[in-house]
Amino acid sequence: MRDVPGRRVAVNGRSVYVEESGEGDDWVVFESGAGAGRTSWDPVLPFLTDTAHLVTYDRAGRPRTEPVAGRLSIEEMADDLVAMTEAVVPRPFVLVAHSMGGLVARRAAERLGPRLRALLLVDPTPETSPVYDDWDARVAEADRMMAVMQVLTYVRPLRGLFLGNLRTGYSPETCQAILDEDFTPAGTAQTRKELRAVADGIRDFRGRPPAPPACPVIVLAATRPVRQKAYEIAFVASAQDHDRRYAQGLANGRFEAVDSAHLVQAERPEVVAGSVRELLAGVGPHGVE
């Protein structure tokens, strides 16, 4: 999948990096989680290349784009997503978003209107989850760790230490692309910005939640922690519960628990692709759990 040609697309005075693959009259756009870019969707794309035109992209500030000065916000990422689809996607589309990308997609949905055909949220953890109650402290701790990591990534042989469970589910070519782009000083700096954007965005979402999407929505929730630690088990259970509540609160929503850890698109790409196919086929919310 790493031989897909890409291009920079100008949005809101900066750029995003876009790759297109697949064929068909239908269109699907993918929004990645914090610290990730277009490569995070590589395991899913082969399941859909004969079904639709597929658009993956790197947000502004990631290594294949141009540097972004100052802080980023969920609002700005949503504006960029909308602008990118206006420039690249000629007709209504299905939007697929993972983790933090769910916040971006839900804010963008307010502006996309009828162009948004359906929405697939992959382990998104809505702002109602109590995990965000101390999120500022969590981000501060993560940022201190990532500051050290950012320095270490200047030493190329050390970058492989940070791949961790990414080796499971991703091809060697994709792993190499992730190492060359995301686990670099610039990539790590951008990830730190995106994590801070989540902290700021959660406060905004809790005070001003996005309007419920008017289109069909499927929410896929991971059921397994990355590690069998008590706090991680509790985190996953709580996130799953709030994912369920969010889906059940929608007029046209459906919830599905998936036997996977957080990177559902890597561990269970066939499930993600199957949900995309359902939304393209116009399946309604029957079977809500």
ABEGO torsion letter per residue (X at the ends): XAABBBBBBBBGGBBBBBBBBEBEABBBBBBBBBGBBAAAAAAAAAAAAAABBBBBBBBBGBAABBBBBEBBBAAAAAAAAAAAAAAABABBBBBBBBEAAAAAAAAAAAAAEAABABBBBBGAGBAABAAAAAAAAAAAAAAAAAAAAAAAAABAAAAAAAAEAAABGBBAAAAAAAAAAABBAAAAAAAAAAAAAAAAAAAAAAABBBBBBABBBBBBBBABBABBBAAAAAAAAAAAAAAAAAAAABABBBBBBBBBBABAAAABAAAAAAAAAAAAAGBBABGBX
